[in-house]
């Protein structure tokens, strides 16, 4: 897809396609969030170091990196940037990794996984007193499911705690 955008608009569009917040990009680049906001608004250009880090954080393809850096520095015409890129998946499975192993709840875990795998069941509620391990059980089931099926939550998942 070849489309022409201003540098800042393209950065913003790419960030959103990667499902990243301005804060996440700023953390990755090592700058303030306001810097990313100004770059996206075309109110400032990134320094060479910031541009290189931005290219990394936005997963700019190797064959486009030189052109991206030239545009970021203003060496190419500053009004537009044309980049060809392959669309990427915007959703990622973010399942927190537990510190300790999951022990002693094999029956509950197997029951929960069986329920998750039934297409007719669209909502599952884990109820019980606080501190009983409901969240830990849900996360263990999600992790087990992601090991069985690549990208089991490709359409998204909601975990209410």
N, C-alpha and C positions, 0 to 999 in steps of 0.2 A: 504494500500500500504506500504510494507516494503522495504525501500531502505537505503543503507548506504552512508553517506556523512561525510565530515569533519564538525566540529561544526560550523565554520565560514560560510562554504558554505550553510549549512542547514539554518542558521539564515538569510542569504541573500535570499535564495529561499523562505523561509516562509514570509519574509518581502514583497517580490514581489508578492507572492500569495495573500497577504492582500492588495495589491495595495498601499503600504506605501513607502514614500521616506526615505532615510537615515536621513534627517533632521527631518521628522515627528517622527521617532523612537527615535532619540536623544532627541527631545523635550519631548516625552512621558516618556522616561527613566530619563531625567534630566542630560544629559551629552552632551559633544561636539560631533558634527557630525564626527569629525576625530576619535573619540573613536569607533563609530559604524563601520566606514570604516576599522579600524584596527581589530576589532573583526571579521568582515566578511572576511577579508583577512588572518585570522588565525595568525595575527601578535601579538595579545595579547589576554588575557583571561579577562573576566569581573570580577569585584569584586563581592562578594556575594550579596551585595545590588543591584548592577547594574544587575546582573543575575536574581534576583527576579523581578526587574522592567521590564527587558527584557522579561521574561516569561509572565508577565501580558500584556505587549504591543503586543506581538506576539500571544496572545490568546492560550497559551499552555494549553491543557486539564489537568484537575486535576490529572488524573491517570498517566500522563507523566511528570508532573512538577518536581517530585523528581529526576527522571532520567535526565531531562534537567539540573537541577541545579548541579547535580553531574558531568555531562559532562562539564558544563561551568567552574567548579572549577578544572577540571583535575583529579578528583577522579576516574573516569572511563577511560579506554584507550583513549588517546587523538587523535587517528587517525581517529575515526569514531563515528557516532551517528546514531542509528536506531530509528526512531520514527514512529509510526503508527498514522495517523490522517485522519479524514474525510475531503474531499475537501470542501472548503467553497466558497461562491460566491465572486468573486473578484471585482465586481462593486457595488458601493453604491450610492444611490441618495443623492447628496449634494446640496440641495436647500436652499439658505440662508433664514433665517427667518427674516421677516421685523420687524422693530421697531414699525411702526404705522399700523393701520388697512387700508385695501384697500377699499376706498369709492368712489362712483360716477362713476365708469366705468363698471357697471354691463353688459350693452349691449355689449361693446367691449370685455369684458371677456367671455361672453357667445358665441359670434361669434368666438373668438379665440379657445375656447374649442371645439366648433362644427367642426372647421377646423382641429384641431389636431386629432380628432376622426375619420376623413375620411381617410381610408387607401390609397386612390389615391393621397392624398396630402402629399408630402415628404419634402417640403420646404415652410416655412412661413417667410415672411419678414415684420417686423413692421417698417414703415418709418414715419418720421415726424421731425420737428425741435427739436433741443436739449432741454431737460428739460420738454418735454411733457408727460413723464411717460411711454415710450416704454419699458424700462427695468423692471420697476415696474409691468407693465401689463404682461410681459412674465413670471416673477417670480411668480406672483399671479396665473396665469394659470397653471404653473408647480406644484405649491403647491396644487391647487384645484384638479388637475389630480391625484396627489399622494395620496390624501385623498379618491378618488373614486376607484382607481385601485392599489392594492399592487404592488410595484416596477414597475411603468409604464415605466421606462427608463432602464429596465434590459439589453438592448442591447447598452445602452449609449445614450447620448444626447449632442449636441453641441449648445452652446449659444454664438453667435458672437455679441459683443457690440461695 
